[in-house]
Amino acid sequence: MKSILIAGAIALVVSILFTPYLIRFFSRQGFGQEIREEGPQGHQSKRGTPTMGGVAILVAMWAGYLVAHIVNAMSSQQAEAPTASGLLVLMLATGLGIVGFFDDFIKIRNQRNLGLNKTGKMIGMLLVAVTFGILALQFADENNLTPASVHLSFVRDISIISFGVVGFVVFCYLATSAWSNAVNFTDGLDGLAGGSSALVFAIYTVISFWQFRYNCGADDPTVGCYDVRDPLDLAVVAAAAMGACIGFLWWNAAPAKIFMGDTGSLALGGLVAGLSITTRTELLMVVVGGLFVVEMLSVVLQIAVFRTSRRRLFRMAPFHHHFELAGWAETTVIIRFWLLAGICAMFGLGLFYSEWLTATTGN
């Protein structure tokens, strides 16, 4: 528990203190955000706001995670080293953050709102996700548990649905791509993606810690326990991510002094995918991260309806722009969408807990 608190606190402090440095540095370098001409006209005033603030989120996450382990090692003779699960999730987020960084940098260099082309971005995400998928099936512990399972999962593995090794790697790419794009679509208003992500990571801090408290033992597994490798370390990762998002939100809240850019949104999407896979809750994450799902579906539906009927389902997609064009103030949209994100996250936590009650009591 101490490691979780330290990780969250350090990530929060580092994010708050490091982000102003990035704002000044990126401003001097001219690393300002380009705004789509076809977007809401009220957003044109944001042109030139420093971007690539996701760098601060990644630095803060790693700082919180590593400091928590260092402090734990100094204060305990039985301290645990960083685990395969924790490092793999952080590496997935960092790899996607690097892809996003190149995307942001190309936008800035070319002074347009188009960065990496679709092929370049897909190849980058493919390499990162496939590497994660392959490594996640390695590093078995003393209970023969690997960081991930080839079975699809809700709160636990669904034994009758198995991908196989190759299918699992493909699934990792699809999940990583879907969640990264979903968070990227959500990142269209000041603080919307950061605040929503913080709520999701807060819930996964609780879920991972609960899995640690009721983790299956090799000799005498209890009823309702979880076959998850390294759940405590995953809770530390989730807490560090939560703290990093909250700290960044201090500067990213409306009116934003800096944007996270694709550097941040792709990294956070990768973290969402990685946590869902390593905690074996892929389908539950669809509920916990429900706001991201709705934002992505709004884009898919908008394209599908327009191509079939030449009409728009929404005034503009992603979904949050629809309400802006309907006359809602930007801060109103943000706060109400945060509320929706919180409702989805809490509902997901309720499903997680109710499944545990059913598993332990049979009711």
Contacts in CASP RR format, 6 or more apart in sequence:
PFRMAT RR
TARGET T0000
AUTHOR 0000-0000-0000
METHOD contacts of the structure
MODEL  1
MKSILIAGAIALVVSILFTPYLIRFFSRQGFGQEIREEGPQGHQSKRGTP
TMGGVAILVAMWAGYLVAHIVNAMSSQQAEAPTASGLLVLMLATGLGIVG
FFDDFIKIRNQRNLGLNKTGKMIGMLLVAVTFGILALQFADENNLTPASV
HLSFVRDISIISFGVVGFVVFCYLATSAWSNAVNFTDGLDGLAGGSSALV
FAIYTVISFWQFRYNCGADDPTVGCYDVRDPLDLAVVAAAAMGACIGFLW
WNAAPAKIFMGDTGSLALGGLVAGLSITTRTELLMVVVGGLFVVEMLSVV
LQIAVFRTSRRRLFRMAPFHHHFELAGWAETTVIIRFWLLAGICAMFGLG
LFYSEWLTATTGN
1 209 0 8 1.000
2 71 0 8 1.000
2 72 0 8 1.000
2 75 0 8 1.000
3 68 0 8 1.000
3 69 0 8 1.000
3 71 0 8 1.000
3 72 0 8 1.000
3 232 0 8 1.000
3 236 0 8 1.000
4 68 0 8 1.000
4 205 0 8 1.000
4 209 0 8 1.000
4 232 0 8 1.000
4 235 0 8 1.000
4 236 0 8 1.000
4 239 0 8 1.000
5 239 0 8 1.000
6 64 0 8 1.000
6 67 0 8 1.000
6 68 0 8 1.000
6 71 0 8 1.000
6 72 0 8 1.000
7 64 0 8 1.000
7 65 0 8 1.000
7 67 0 8 1.000
7 68 0 8 1.000
7 236 0 8 1.000
7 237 0 8 1.000
7 239 0 8 1.000
7 240 0 8 1.000
8 64 0 8 1.000
8 68 0 8 1.000
8 239 0 8 1.000
8 240 0 8 1.000
8 242 0 8 1.000
8 243 0 8 1.000
9 243 0 8 1.000
10 60 0 8 1.000
10 63 0 8 1.000
10 64 0 8 1.000
10 67 0 8 1.000
10 68 0 8 1.000
10 240 0 8 1.000
11 60 0 8 1.000
11 61 0 8 1.000
11 63 0 8 1.000
11 64 0 8 1.000
11 65 0 8 1.000
11 239 0 8 1.000
11 240 0 8 1.000
11 241 0 8 1.000
11 242 0 8 1.000
11 243 0 8 1.000
11 244 0 8 1.000
11 247 0 8 1.000
12 60 0 8 1.000
12 243 0 8 1.000
12 244 0 8 1.000
12 246 0 8 1.000
12 247 0 8 1.000
14 56 0 8 1.000
14 59 0 8 1.000
14 60 0 8 1.000
14 63 0 8 1.000
14 64 0 8 1.000
14 244 0 8 1.000
15 56 0 8 1.000
15 57 0 8 1.000
15 59 0 8 1.000
15 60 0 8 1.000
15 243 0 8 1.000
15 244 0 8 1.000
15 245 0 8 1.000
15 246 0 8 1.000
15 247 0 8 1.000
15 248 0 8 1.000
15 250 0 8 1.000
16 247 0 8 1.000
16 250 0 8 1.000
16 251 0 8 1.000
18 56 0 8 1.000
18 59 0 8 1.000
18 60 0 8 1.000
19 53 0 8 1.000
19 56 0 8 1.000
19 247 0 8 1.000
19 248 0 8 1.000
19 250 0 8 1.000
19 251 0 8 1.000
19 258 0 8 1.000
20 251 0 8 1.000
20 257 0 8 1.000
22 50 0 8 1.000
22 52 0 8 1.000
22 53 0 8 1.000
22 55 0 8 1.000
22 56 0 8 1.000
22 258 0 8 1.000
23 50 0 8 1.000
23 251 0 8 1.000
23 257 0 8 1.000
23 258 0 8 1.000
26 32 0 8 1.000
26 50 0 8 1.000
26 51 0 8 1.000
26 52 0 8 1.000
26 53 0 8 1.000
26 258 0 8 1.000
27 50 0 8 1.000
30 48 0 8 1.000
30 50 0 8 1.000
30 108 0 8 1.000
31 50 0 8 1.000
31 51 0 8 1.000
31 52 0 8 1.000
31 104 0 8 1.000
31 105 0 8 1.000
31 108 0 8 1.000
32 47 0 8 1.000
32 48 0 8 1.000
32 49 0 8 1.000
32 50 0 8 1.000
32 51 0 8 1.000
32 108 0 8 1.000
33 46 0 8 1.000
33 47 0 8 1.000
33 48 0 8 1.000
33 49 0 8 1.000
33 50 0 8 1.000
33 51 0 8 1.000
33 259 0 8 1.000
33 261 0 8 1.000
34 47 0 8 1.000
34 48 0 8 1.000
34 107 0 8 1.000
34 108 0 8 1.000
34 111 0 8 1.000
34 112 0 8 1.000
34 113 0 8 1.000
35 43 0 8 1.000
35 44 0 8 1.000
35 46 0 8 1.000
35 47 0 8 1.000
35 113 0 8 1.000
36 43 0 8 1.000
36 113 0 8 1.000
39 316 0 8 1.000
39 321 0 8 1.000
40 316 0 8 1.000
40 321 0 8 1.000
40 324 0 8 1.000
40 325 0 8 1.000
46 256 0 8 1.000
46 259 0 8 1.000
49 256 0 8 1.000
49 257 0 8 1.000
49 258 0 8 1.000
49 259 0 8 1.000
50 257 0 8 1.000
50 258 0 8 1.000
50 259 0 8 1.000
51 104 0 8 1.000
51 107 0 8 1.000
51 108 0 8 1.000
51 258 0 8 1.000
51 259 0 8 1.000
51 260 0 8 1.000
51 261 0 8 1.000
51 263 0 8 1.000
52 101 0 8 1.000
52 104 0 8 1.000
52 105 0 8 1.000
52 259 0 8 1.000
52 260 0 8 1.000
52 261 0 8 1.000
52 263 0 8 1.000
53 248 0 8 1.000
53 252 0 8 1.000
53 258 0 8 1.000
53 259 0 8 1.000
53 260 0 8 1.000
53 261 0 8 1.000
53 263 0 8 1.000
53 264 0 8 1.000
54 97 0 8 1.000
54 248 0 8 1.000
54 260 0 8 1.000
54 261 0 8 1.000
54 263 0 8 1.000
54 264 0 8 1.000
54 267 0 8 1.000
55 101 0 8 1.000
55 263 0 8 1.000
55 264 0 8 1.000
56 244 0 8 1.000
56 248 0 8 1.000
56 258 0 8 1.000
57 241 0 8 1.000
57 244 0 8 1.000
57 245 0 8 1.000
57 248 0 8 1.000
57 260 0 8 1.000
57 264 0 8 1.000
57 267 0 8 1.000
57 268 0 8 1.000
58 93 0 8 1.000
58 94 0 8 1.000
58 97 0 8 1.000
58 244 0 8 1.000
58 263 0 8 1.000
58 264 0 8 1.000
58 267 0 8 1.000
60 240 0 8 1.000
60 243 0 8 1.000
60 244 0 8 1.000
60 247 0 8 1.000
60 248 0 8 1.000
61 90 0 8 1.000
61 93 0 8 1.000
61 237 0 8 1.000
61 240 0 8 1.000
61 241 0 8 1.000
61 244 0 8 1.000
61 271 0 8 1.000
62 90 0 8 1.000
62 94 0 8 1.000
62 240 0 8 1.000
63 240 0 8 1.000
64 240 0 8 1.000
64 244 0 8 1.000
65 82 0 8 1.000
65 86 0 8 1.000
65 90 0 8 1.000
65 236 0 8 1.000
65 237 0 8 1.000
65 240 0 8 1.000
66 82 0 8 1.000
68 236 0 8 1.000
68 240 0 8 1.000
69 79 0 8 1.000
69 80 0 8 1.000
69 81 0 8 1.000
69 82 0 8 1.000
69 236 0 8 1.000
72 79 0 8 1.000
72 80 0 8 1.000
73 79 0 8 1.000
73 81 0 8 1.000
80 232 0 8 1.000
80 233 0 8 1.000
82 233 0 8 1.000
83 229 0 8 1.000
83 230 0 8 1.000
83 233 0 8 1.000
84 135 0 8 1.000
84 138 0 8 1.000
84 139 0 8 1.000
84 147 0 8 1.000
84 229 0 8 1.000
84 230 0 8 1.000
85 147 0 8 1.000
85 229 0 8 1.000
85 230 0 8 1.000
85 233 0 8 1.000
85 234 0 8 1.000
85 278 0 8 1.000
86 147 0 8 1.000
86 230 0 8 1.000
86 233 0 8 1.000
86 234 0 8 1.000
86 236 0 8 1.000
86 237 0 8 1.000
86 278 0 8 1.000
88 132 0 8 1.000
88 135 0 8 1.000
88 136 0 8 1.000
88 147 0 8 1.000
88 274 0 8 1.000
88 278 0 8 1.000
89 234 0 8 1.000
89 237 0 8 1.000
89 271 0 8 1.000
89 274 0 8 1.000
89 275 0 8 1.000
89 278 0 8 1.000
90 237 0 8 1.000
90 271 0 8 1.000
91 132 0 8 1.000
92 128 0 8 1.000
92 129 0 8 1.000
92 132 0 8 1.000
92 176 0 8 1.000
92 270 0 8 1.000
92 271 0 8 1.000
92 273 0 8 1.000
92 274 0 8 1.000
93 241 0 8 1.000
93 267 0 8 1.000
93 268 0 8 1.000
93 269 0 8 1.000
93 270 0 8 1.000
93 271 0 8 1.000
93 274 0 8 1.000
94 267 0 8 1.000
95 128 0 8 1.000
95 267 0 8 1.000
96 125 0 8 1.000
96 128 0 8 1.000
96 176 0 8 1.000
96 180 0 8 1.000
96 266 0 8 1.000
96 267 0 8 1.000
96 269 0 8 1.000
96 270 0 8 1.000
97 262 0 8 1.000
97 263 0 8 1.000
97 264 0 8 1.000
97 266 0 8 1.000
97 267 0 8 1.000
99 116 0 8 1.000
99 121 0 8 1.000
99 124 0 8 1.000
99 125 0 8 1.000
99 128 0 8 1.000
99 262 0 8 1.000
99 266 0 8 1.000
100 116 0 8 1.000
100 121 0 8 1.000
100 261 0 8 1.000
100 262 0 8 1.000
100 263 0 8 1.000
100 264 0 8 1.000
100 265 0 8 1.000
100 266 0 8 1.000
100 267 0 8 1.000
101 262 0 8 1.000
101 263 0 8 1.000
102 116 0 8 1.000
103 115 0 8 1.000
103 116 0 8 1.000
103 121 0 8 1.000
103 262 0 8 1.000
103 263 0 8 1.000
103 266 0 8 1.000
104 115 0 8 1.000
104 261 0 8 1.000
104 262 0 8 1.000
104 263 0 8 1.000
106 114 0 8 1.000
106 115 0 8 1.000
106 116 0 8 1.000
107 113 0 8 1.000
107 114 0 8 1.000
107 115 0 8 1.000
122 177 0 8 1.000
125 173 0 8 1.000
125 176 0 8 1.000
125 177 0 8 1.000
125 180 0 8 1.000
125 266 0 8 1.000
126 173 0 8 1.000
128 176 0 8 1.000
129 172 0 8 1.000
129 173 0 8 1.000
129 175 0 8 1.000
129 176 0 8 1.000
129 177 0 8 1.000
130 169 0 8 1.000
130 172 0 8 1.000
130 173 0 8 1.000
132 172 0 8 1.000
132 176 0 8 1.000
132 274 0 8 1.000
133 148 0 8 1.000
133 168 0 8 1.000
133 169 0 8 1.000
133 172 0 8 1.000
134 169 0 8 1.000
135 147 0 8 1.000
136 146 0 8 1.000
136 147 0 8 1.000
136 148 0 8 1.000
136 172 0 8 1.000
136 277 0 8 1.000
136 278 0 8 1.000
137 146 0 8 1.000
137 147 0 8 1.000
137 148 0 8 1.000
137 150 0 8 1.000
137 165 0 8 1.000
137 168 0 8 1.000
138 146 0 8 1.000
139 146 0 8 1.000
139 147 0 8 1.000
140 146 0 8 1.000
141 229 0 8 1.000
141 230 0 8 1.000
142 218 0 8 1.000
143 216 0 8 1.000
143 217 0 8 1.000
143 218 0 8 1.000
143 227 0 8 1.000
143 229 0 8 1.000
145 227 0 8 1.000
145 228 0 8 1.000
145 229 0 8 1.000
146 229 0 8 1.000
147 229 0 8 1.000
147 230 0 8 1.000
147 278 0 8 1.000
148 168 0 8 1.000
148 172 0 8 1.000
148 277 0 8 1.000
148 278 0 8 1.000
148 280 0 8 1.000
149 157 0 8 1.000
149 227 0 8 1.000
149 280 0 8 1.000
150 162 0 8 1.000
150 163 0 8 1.000
150 164 0 8 1.000
150 165 0 8 1.000
150 167 0 8 1.000
150 168 0 8 1.000
151 157 0 8 1.000
151 158 0 8 1.000
151 159 0 8 1.000
151 161 0 8 1.000
151 162 0 8 1.000
151 163 0 8 1.000
151 280 0 8 1.000
152 158 0 8 1.000
152 161 0 8 1.000
152 162 0 8 1.000
152 163 0 8 1.000
152 171 0 8 1.000
152 282 0 8 1.000
152 283 0 8 1.000
153 280 0 8 1.000
153 281 0 8 1.000
153 282 0 8 1.000
153 283 0 8 1.000
153 284 0 8 1.000
154 281 0 8 1.000
154 282 0 8 1.000
154 283 0 8 1.000
154 284 0 8 1.000
154 355 0 8 1.000
155 280 0 8 1.000
155 281 0 8 1.000
155 284 0 8 1.000
155 351 0 8 1.000
155 352 0 8 1.000
155 355 0 8 1.000
155 356 0 8 1.000
156 226 0 8 1.000
156 227 0 8 1.000
156 280 0 8 1.000
156 355 0 8 1.000
157 227 0 8 1.000
157 280 0 8 1.000
163 170 0 8 1.000
163 171 0 8 1.000
172 273 0 8 1.000
172 277 0 8 1.000
175 273 0 8 1.000
175 274 0 8 1.000
175 276 0 8 1.000
175 277 0 8 1.000
175 282 0 8 1.000
176 269 0 8 1.000
176 270 0 8 1.000
176 273 0 8 1.000
176 274 0 8 1.000
178 273 0 8 1.000
178 296 0 8 1.000
179 269 0 8 1.000
179 270 0 8 1.000
179 272 0 8 1.000
179 273 0 8 1.000
179 276 0 8 1.000
179 285 0 8 1.000
179 292 0 8 1.000
180 265 0 8 1.000
180 266 0 8 1.000
180 269 0 8 1.000
180 270 0 8 1.000
180 273 0 8 1.000
181 296 0 8 1.000
182 269 0 8 1.000
182 292 0 8 1.000
182 293 0 8 1.000
182 295 0 8 1.000
182 296 0 8 1.000
183 193 0 8 1.000
183 197 0 8 1.000
183 265 0 8 1.000
183 266 0 8 1.000
183 268 0 8 1.000
183 269 0 8 1.000
183 270 0 8 1.000
183 272 0 8 1.000
183 292 0 8 1.000
184 262 0 8 1.000
184 265 0 8 1.000
184 266 0 8 1.000
184 269 0 8 1.000
185 292 0 8 1.000
185 295 0 8 1.000
185 296 0 8 1.000
185 298 0 8 1.000
185 299 0 8 1.000
185 318 0 8 1.000
186 192 0 8 1.000
186 193 0 8 1.000
186 196 0 8 1.000
186 265 0 8 1.000
186 291 0 8 1.000
186 292 0 8 1.000
186 295 0 8 1.000
186 318 0 8 1.000
186 320 0 8 1.000
187 193 0 8 1.000
187 194 0 8 1.000
187 259 0 8 1.000
187 260 0 8 1.000
187 261 0 8 1.000
187 264 0 8 1.000
187 265 0 8 1.000
188 318 0 8 1.000
188 320 0 8 1.000
188 321 0 8 1.000
189 254 0 8 1.000
189 320 0 8 1.000
189 324 0 8 1.000
189 330 0 8 1.000
189 333 0 8 1.000
189 334 0 8 1.000
189 337 0 8 1.000
190 252 0 8 1.000
190 253 0 8 1.000
190 254 0 8 1.000
190 255 0 8 1.000
190 256 0 8 1.000
190 330 0 8 1.000
190 334 0 8 1.000
191 249 0 8 1.000
191 252 0 8 1.000
191 253 0 8 1.000
191 254 0 8 1.000
191 256 0 8 1.000
191 334 0 8 1.000
192 320 0 8 1.000
192 333 0 8 1.000
192 334 0 8 1.000
192 337 0 8 1.000
192 338 0 8 1.000
193 260 0 8 1.000
193 265 0 8 1.000
193 268 0 8 1.000
194 245 0 8 1.000
194 248 0 8 1.000
194 249 0 8 1.000
194 252 0 8 1.000
194 260 0 8 1.000
194 268 0 8 1.000
195 245 0 8 1.000
195 246 0 8 1.000
195 249 0 8 1.000
195 338 0 8 1.000
195 341 0 8 1.000
196 289 0 8 1.000
196 291 0 8 1.000
196 292 0 8 1.000
196 337 0 8 1.000
196 338 0 8 1.000
196 341 0 8 1.000
196 342 0 8 1.000
197 241 0 8 1.000
197 245 0 8 1.000
197 268 0 8 1.000
197 269 0 8 1.000
197 271 0 8 1.000
197 272 0 8 1.000
198 242 0 8 1.000
198 243 0 8 1.000
198 245 0 8 1.000
198 246 0 8 1.000
198 249 0 8 1.000
199 338 0 8 1.000
199 341 0 8 1.000
199 342 0 8 1.000
199 345 0 8 1.000
200 272 0 8 1.000
200 288 0 8 1.000
200 289 0 8 1.000
200 292 0 8 1.000
200 341 0 8 1.000
200 345 0 8 1.000
201 238 0 8 1.000
201 239 0 8 1.000
201 241 0 8 1.000
201 242 0 8 1.000
201 243 0 8 1.000
201 245 0 8 1.000
201 271 0 8 1.000
201 275 0 8 1.000
202 238 0 8 1.000
202 242 0 8 1.000
202 345 0 8 1.000
203 288 0 8 1.000
203 345 0 8 1.000
203 346 0 8 1.000
203 348 0 8 1.000
203 349 0 8 1.000
204 234 0 8 1.000
204 235 0 8 1.000
204 238 0 8 1.000
204 275 0 8 1.000
204 279 0 8 1.000
204 288 0 8 1.000
205 235 0 8 1.000
205 238 0 8 1.000
205 239 0 8 1.000
205 242 0 8 1.000
206 349 0 8 1.000
207 279 0 8 1.000
207 281 0 8 1.000
207 349 0 8 1.000
207 352 0 8 1.000
208 228 0 8 1.000
208 231 0 8 1.000
208 232 0 8 1.000
208 234 0 8 1.000
208 235 0 8 1.000
208 238 0 8 1.000
208 275 0 8 1.000
208 279 0 8 1.000
209 231 0 8 1.000
209 232 0 8 1.000
209 235 0 8 1.000
210 352 0 8 1.000
210 353 0 8 1.000
210 356 0 8 1.000
211 226 0 8 1.000
211 228 0 8 1.000
211 231 0 8 1.000
211 234 0 8 1.000
211 279 0 8 1.000
212 231 0 8 1.000
212 232 0 8 1.000
212 235 0 8 1.000
214 222 0 8 1.000
214 224 0 8 1.000
214 225 0 8 1.000
214 226 0 8 1.000
214 356 0 8 1.000
215 225 0 8 1.000
215 226 0 8 1.000
215 228 0 8 1.000
215 231 0 8 1.000
216 222 0 8 1.000
216 225 0 8 1.000
216 226 0 8 1.000
216 227 0 8 1.000
217 225 0 8 1.000
223 359 0 8 1.000
223 360 0 8 1.000
224 356 0 8 1.000
224 359 0 8 1.000
224 360 0 8 1.000
226 280 0 8 1.000
227 280 0 8 1.000
228 234 0 8 1.000
228 278 0 8 1.000
228 279 0 8 1.000
228 280 0 8 1.000
229 278 0 8 1.000
230 278 0 8 1.000
231 279 0 8 1.000
234 275 0 8 1.000
234 278 0 8 1.000
234 279 0 8 1.000
237 271 0 8 1.000
237 275 0 8 1.000
238 275 0 8 1.000
241 268 0 8 1.000
241 271 0 8 1.000
245 268 0 8 1.000
248 260 0 8 1.000
251 257 0 8 1.000
251 258 0 8 1.000
252 258 0 8 1.000
252 259 0 8 1.000
252 260 0 8 1.000
254 330 0 8 1.000
254 331 0 8 1.000
254 334 0 8 1.000
260 268 0 8 1.000
269 292 0 8 1.000
272 285 0 8 1.000
272 289 0 8 1.000
272 292 0 8 1.000
275 285 0 8 1.000
276 282 0 8 1.000
276 284 0 8 1.000
276 285 0 8 1.000
281 352 0 8 1.000
284 348 0 8 1.000
284 351 0 8 1.000
284 352 0 8 1.000
286 293 0 8 1.000
287 344 0 8 1.000
287 347 0 8 1.000
287 348 0 8 1.000
287 351 0 8 1.000
288 344 0 8 1.000
288 345 0 8 1.000
288 348 0 8 1.000
288 349 0 8 1.000
289 341 0 8 1.000
289 344 0 8 1.000
289 345 0 8 1.000
290 341 0 8 1.000
290 344 0 8 1.000
291 337 0 8 1.000
291 340 0 8 1.000
291 341 0 8 1.000
291 342 0 8 1.000
291 344 0 8 1.000
294 319 0 8 1.000
294 340 0 8 1.000
295 318 0 8 1.000
295 319 0 8 1.000
295 320 0 8 1.000
296 318 0 8 1.000
298 314 0 8 1.000
298 317 0 8 1.000
298 318 0 8 1.000
298 319 0 8 1.000
298 322 0 8 1.000
299 317 0 8 1.000
299 318 0 8 1.000
301 313 0 8 1.000
301 314 0 8 1.000
301 317 0 8 1.000
302 312 0 8 1.000
302 313 0 8 1.000
302 314 0 8 1.000
302 317 0 8 1.000
303 317 0 8 1.000
305 311 0 8 1.000
305 312 0 8 1.000
305 313 0 8 1.000
306 312 0 8 1.000
306 313 0 8 1.000
314 321 0 8 1.000
314 322 0 8 1.000
315 321 0 8 1.000
315 322 0 8 1.000
315 325 0 8 1.000
315 326 0 8 1.000
316 322 0 8 1.000
316 324 0 8 1.000
316 325 0 8 1.000
320 333 0 8 1.000
320 337 0 8 1.000
323 332 0 8 1.000
323 333 0 8 1.000
324 330 0 8 1.000
324 333 0 8 1.000
328 336 0 8 1.000
357 363 0 8 1.000
END
